[in-house]
Every structure is written in structure tokens, then in C-alpha cells.
Amino acid sequence: MKLVFSNVLKKFGLKSMIRKPRPNDVEKTFSQGEILVSKTDLKGVITYANAQFVDISGYSQEDLLDHPHSITRHPKMPKIIFKVLWEGIKSGKEVNAFVVNLAKGGEYYWVFANVTPSFDANNNITGYHSTRRRPNRRGLNAIQSIYDKLRQHEIIGGIKESESVLKSFLEKEGVTYDKFIFDLQYS
Ligand SMILES: Cc1cc2nc3c(=O)[nH]c(=O)nc-3n(C[C@H](O)[C@H](O)[C@H](O)COP(=O)(O)O)c2cc1C
């Protein structure tokens, strides 16, 4: 029955829905030199994934391609970080973020992602490109407690509230989001 349904979807050029796994407490890691790459179209639909990204995600290449990137979203990620990400890349900037992703088996894996727009000859954005490296553990410890706080605020007051908490935090630290994140990874 499942096979018949997925064949019908294929016939109409549609991808089948992928059921999200239940998150567990098992961490997946990758080595220092590895780079996990994916590319998306303008809407965040995956158009490319390298072997390393496919491997850690637990999905097949075929599962990932043509699916929204939120297929790898972990519920521990605050919504506000994706708002910052999309606002940045849509306006042509590159954005760095610590991201925890959900693998097919329910495991989690942290990455330090650099997301950039790709441009055509007329300087129009044609899609987006994410290059992920192993996150700095010290930076990760700091970001985890910040994300926990942001998510708690999102549960109570939605994204408006986590946005204002993030803004106040950065103002208090006297840094921009970009500098704060970059320093967590590289200093
Ligand atoms: C190039 C690129 C790579 C992305 N990579 C991830 C990723 O690894 N994990 C993730 O959760 N979201 C990633 N996103 C963001 C997703 O598109 C999406 O905004 C996010 O998962 C939140 O989805 P939701 O608002 O539907 O819950 C990426 C977006 C782009 C443009």
C-alpha cells in the first residue's frame, strides 16, 4: 500500500512525506576535517547534499533531495535562530549559526554552519549553500544554555519574546549576532 502511494506521488512529480523520528539522547559527531554540505533552492528545499551530510543525517540521498531542509530540524532549535538566518541570507549576507540537527534514527548532531546565498551573473540570488564544520565544544556549551533560554521564552511568549531576549542579550554583551557567534567558534 505504502509503495503504491509513493509511486502515485512520483508519477505526479511529488515527494512522499517523511515521518520525523522521536528525538533521543544519542549524539552523533564527526571529525575535525569533515565538511558537511547541502544546497537549497530559494525556499529551502534541498537540491544537493554531499556524502558526509547524507551519512550523518541517516537519510538516503534520495530521501533528502527535494525535501524542505526542516526535515533535519531538531525541536531544541529556537525558531528565532532560523529567523535570523533567513533574514540574513535573503538580504544577500552570509550567516553563521550553531545548529543542532535531528538524524533519521532520532539522534542529534551539532554543527557550526556557514550559510551563504548563491548569485547569478545579474546578482540575483539563485539558491543557498550551507557548509558545516565541527563546532567548538566551548562555544557549544555557551550556546546550549542560550538556546534553552530562548526556547523557554518561545514557549511562553512566542518568537517575538525570544527575539527581544536575544536582542537584549547581545546589547548587554555589546556585540552583534555575527561577532558573537564567530567568536564562540573561533576564539
Ligand atoms: C542552505 C540552508 C541550509 C539549512 N540547513 C538547515 C539544517 O541543517 N537544519 C535545520 O534545522 N534547518 C536548516 N535550514 C533552515 C530550514 O530551511 C528551516 O528554516 C528550519 O529548519 C526551520 O524550519 P521550520 O520553520 O519549518 O520549522 C537551512 C536553510 C538553508 C537555506
The ligand as an SDF file (V2000), in Angstrom:
LIG
                    3D

 31 33  0  0  0  0  0  0  0  0999 V2000
   21.2310   26.2650    2.8030 C   0  0  0  0  0  0  0  0  0  0  0  0
   20.3390   26.0160    4.0080 C   0  0  0  0  0  0  0  0  0  0  0  0
   20.6750   25.0270    4.9190 C   0  0  0  0  0  0  0  0  0  0  0  0
   19.8780   24.7790    6.0350 C   0  0  0  0  0  0  0  0  0  0  0  0
   20.2510   23.7970    6.8920 N   0  0  0  0  0  0  0  0  0  0  0  0
   19.4750   23.5040    7.9450 C   0  0  0  0  0  0  0  0  0  0  0  0
   19.8270   22.4640    8.8370 C   0  0  0  0  0  0  0  0  0  0  0  0
   20.8760   21.8130    8.7100 O   0  0  0  0  0  0  0  0  0  0  0  0
   18.9740   22.1990    9.8640 N   0  0  0  0  0  0  0  0  0  0  0  0
   17.8220   22.8990   10.0590 C   0  0  0  0  0  0  0  0  0  0  0  0
   17.0800   22.5990   11.0110 O   0  0  0  0  0  0  0  0  0  0  0  0
   17.4680   23.9130    9.2320 N   0  0  0  0  0  0  0  0  0  0  0  0
   18.2700   24.2260    8.1970 C   0  0  0  0  0  0  0  0  0  0  0  0
   17.9190   25.2470    7.3600 N   0  0  0  0  0  0  0  0  0  0  0  0
   16.7370   26.0800    7.7110 C   0  0  0  0  0  0  0  0  0  0  0  0
   15.4500   25.4580    7.2270 C   0  0  0  0  0  0  0  0  0  0  0  0
   15.2250   25.8910    5.9000 O   0  0  0  0  0  0  0  0  0  0  0  0
   14.2530   25.8990    8.1100 C   0  0  0  0  0  0  0  0  0  0  0  0
   14.1590   27.3030    8.1360 O   0  0  0  0  0  0  0  0  0  0  0  0
   14.3610   25.3870    9.5660 C   0  0  0  0  0  0  0  0  0  0  0  0
   14.6130   24.0060    9.5990 O   0  0  0  0  0  0  0  0  0  0  0  0
   13.0970   25.6980   10.3670 C   0  0  0  0  0  0  0  0  0  0  0  0
   12.0300   25.0990    9.7320 O   0  0  0  0  0  0  0  0  0  0  0  0
   10.5170   25.3290   10.1910 P   0  0  0  0  0  0  0  0  0  0  0  0
   10.3520   26.8020   10.3720 O   0  0  0  0  0  0  0  0  0  0  0  0
    9.7020   24.7590    9.0540 O   0  0  0  0  0  0  0  0  0  0  0  0
   10.3480   24.5780   11.4690 O   0  0  0  0  0  0  0  0  0  0  0  0
   18.6960   25.5280    6.2390 C   0  0  0  0  0  0  0  0  0  0  0  0
   18.3560   26.5350    5.3150 C   0  0  0  0  0  0  0  0  0  0  0  0
   19.1670   26.7810    4.2320 C   0  0  0  0  0  0  0  0  0  0  0  0
   18.7950   27.8730    3.2590 C   0  0  0  0  0  0  0  0  0  0  0  0
  1  2  1  0
  2  3  1  0
  2 30  2  0
  3  4  2  0
  4  5  1  0
  4 28  1  0
  5  6  2  0
  6  7  1  0
  6 13  1  0
  7  8  2  0
  7  9  1  0
  9 10  1  0
 10 11  2  0
 10 12  1  0
 12 13  2  0
 13 14  1  0
 14 15  1  0
 14 28  1  0
 15 16  1  0
 16 17  1  0
 16 18  1  0
 18 19  1  0
 18 20  1  0
 20 21  1  0
 20 22  1  0
 22 23  1  0
 23 24  1  0
 24 25  2  0
 24 26  1  0
 24 27  1  0
 28 29  2  0
 29 30  1  0
 30 31  1  0
M  END
$$$$
